[in-house]
Amino acid sequence: MQGQPMTVPDDGLTTRQRRNRPLVMVHTGNGKGKSTAAFGLALRGWNQGWSVGVFQFVKSAKWRIGEQTAVETLGDLHERTGLGGPMEWHKMGAGWSWARKEGTEADHAEAAREGWTEIKRRLAAQAHGLYVLDEFTYPMVWGWVDVDDVVSTLRDRPGHQHVVITGRRCPAEVLELADLVTEMTKVKHPFDDGQKGQRGIEW
């Protein structure tokens, strides 16, 4: 869908310049689909030939979801054939993929800060065209990662780098900074009727 803007601001930019601005996007709210939508963006980015970095916070490193297999497979396909763009998947839990450290509940905060430090390094180096910071709202809400640092880093990031953040209760400062905010609102969910998560739907 190529939507038309409701207004045309008097900002001195051409239509092309305005269209191609790098975005900070947030998927928040209590409804299902926040991460699913972000991974859909990752697929679009891969198809455009972008370098895509997925950084999954909070979830256990022992829990392998379907999107991880898809991302790693597409990354391997790019390496072998040049099709699409490079893709990487990193997650917290038993250790970020660049650290391989054993983790416990007690050092999750340190691991979250370590992940954010690596993301900051990559943003400064303009390593990716799209960053998926999955469930990144929680380390901010819990005080593990400084919200002001996140806002200033994203606001001042160089080049053309898109960032999408997922998770409930996104801090107001991040919502204010973001260019695109979507709130997922739950109307119904099978969990309400006692149904557990199922393959292909939840993972």
C-alpha positions in Angstrom: 0.0 0.0 0.0 1.4 3.3 -1.0 -0.5 5.7 1.2 -0.9 9.4 0.6 0.0 11.8 3.5 -2.8 13.7 5.1 -0.7 16.9 5.0 2.4 18.2 3.3 4.6 20.0 5.8 6.5 23.2 4.9 9.8 21.7 5.9 11.9 22.5 2.8 12.3 18.8 1.9 11.4 17.3 -1.5 8.8 14.5 -1.7 11.6 12.0 -2.2 13.6 13.3 0.7 10.6 13.1 3.0 9.6 9.7 1.8 13.1 8.2 2.4 13.7 9.5 5.9 15.0 6.8 8.4 12.3 5.9 10.8 12.0 4.9 14.5 9.0 2.6 14.8 7.3 1.2 17.9 4.9 -1.7 18.2 3.4 -1.6 21.6 0.1 -2.4 23.5 -1.4 -5.5 25.1 -2.5 -7.2 21.9 -0.8 -10.0 20.0 1.3 -9.2 16.9 3.9 -6.7 17.9 6.9 -9.0 17.2 5.2 -10.6 14.3 4.8 -7.3 12.6 8.4 -6.4 13.2 9.6 -9.6 11.7 7.4 -8.9 8.7 9.4 -5.6 8.3 12.6 -7.6 8.5 11.4 -9.8 5.6 10.7 -6.6 3.6 14.1 -5.2 4.4 15.8 -8.5 3.4 14.0 -8.3 0.0 15.2 -4.7 -0.5 18.8 -5.9 0.1 19.2 -4.2 3.5 21.4 -5.5 6.2 19.0 -6.6 9.0 20.0 -7.1 12.6 17.5 -8.7 15.0 18.2 -8.3 18.7 15.8 -10.2 20.9 15.7 -9.1 24.6 14.1 -11.0 27.5 13.3 -14.4 25.9 15.4 -17.3 27.0 18.2 -18.2 24.6 17.1 -21.8 24.9 13.7 -21.0 23.3 14.1 -21.1 19.5 11.2 -19.4 17.7 10.3 -20.0 14.1 11.3 -16.5 13.0 14.9 -17.1 14.1 15.2 -20.1 11.8 13.7 -18.1 8.9 16.1 -15.2 9.5 19.1 -17.4 9.8 18.1 -19.3 6.7 17.7 -16.1 4.7 21.0 -14.8 6.0 22.7 -18.0 4.8 20.9 -17.8 1.4 22.3 -14.3 1.0 25.8 -15.4 1.8 25.6 -18.3 -0.7 23.7 -16.6 -3.6 23.7 -12.9 -3.0 19.9 -12.9 -2.9 18.3 -10.4 -0.6 20.4 -8.8 2.1 22.5 -10.0 5.1 20.5 -11.0 8.2 21.7 -11.6 11.8 19.8 -12.9 14.8 21.1 -12.2 18.4 19.3 -12.9 21.6 19.8 -12.4 25.3 19.4 -15.3 27.8 22.3 -17.7 28.0 24.5 -15.1 26.4 24.4 -12.9 23.3 25.7 -14.6 20.2 28.9 -12.4 20.3 29.5 -13.2 24.0 28.5 -16.8 24.6 28.4 -16.3 28.3 26.3 -18.3 30.8 23.5 -16.3 32.2 21.3 -16.4 35.3 18.3 -14.3 36.4 20.7 -12.2 38.5 22.6 -10.9 35.6 19.8 -10.3 33.1 20.1 -6.5 33.6 23.8 -6.7 32.8 23.1 -8.7 29.7 20.5 -6.2 28.6 22.9 -3.3 29.0 25.5 -5.3 27.1 23.1 -5.8 24.2 22.3 -2.1 24.1 26.0 -1.2 24.1 26.5 -3.5 21.1 23.5 -1.9 19.3 24.9 1.6 20.0 28.2 0.5 18.5 26.5 -0.8 15.4 24.4 2.3 15.0 27.5 4.5 15.2 29.1 2.2 12.6 26.0 2.2 10.4 26.1 -1.6 10.4 22.5 -2.3 9.4 19.7 -0.7 7.4 17.1 -2.1 9.8 17.4 -3.0 13.5 14.6 -5.1 15.1 14.9 -4.5 18.9 12.4 -7.2 20.0 10.9 -6.8 23.5 13.2 -3.9 24.1 10.6 -2.0 26.0 11.0 -4.2 29.0 14.7 -3.5 29.8 13.8 0.2 29.7 10.7 -0.2 31.9 12.6 -2.3 34.4 15.5 0.3 34.6 18.0 -2.1 33.1 18.7 0.3 30.1 18.6 4.1 30.5 15.7 5.6 28.5 17.3 9.0 28.0 20.4 7.2 26.5 18.1 5.3 24.2 16.3 8.4 23.0 19.5 10.4 22.4 21.2 7.5 20.6 18.2 6.9 18.3 17.7 10.6 17.7 21.3 11.3 16.8 22.0 8.1 14.9 23.9 8.7 11.6 23.0 7.7 8.1 19.9 5.9 6.9 19.1 3.4 9.6 15.5 2.2 10.5 14.8 1.0 14.0 11.7 -0.9 15.2 11.1 -1.5 18.9 8.5 -4.0 20.2 7.0 -4.6 23.7 4.3 -3.5 26.1 4.4 -0.3 28.1 6.8 1.6 25.9 8.2 4.6 27.8 6.6 7.9 26.8 9.9 9.5 25.9 10.5 6.8 23.2 6.9 7.2 21.9 7.5 10.9 21.6 10.7 10.4 19.6 9.2 7.7 17.3 8.0 8.5 13.8 5.5 5.6 13.7 3.7 4.1 16.7 1.2 1.2 16.5 -0.6 0.0 19.6 -1.9 -3.5 19.4 -5.2 -3.7 21.2 -6.5 -7.1 22.3 -10.1 -7.8 21.5 -10.1 -11.6 21.8 -7.3 -14.1 22.4 -7.5 -17.9 22.7 -5.5 -17.7 26.0 -8.7 -16.2 27.5 -10.4 -19.5 27.0 -7.6 -21.5 28.5 -6.0 -22.5 25.2 -2.2 -22.7 25.2 0.1 -21.4 22.5 0.4 -23.5 19.4 3.0 -24.1 16.7 2.9 -21.7 13.8 0.9 -19.2 15.7 2.9 -18.3 18.8 6.3 -19.7 17.6 
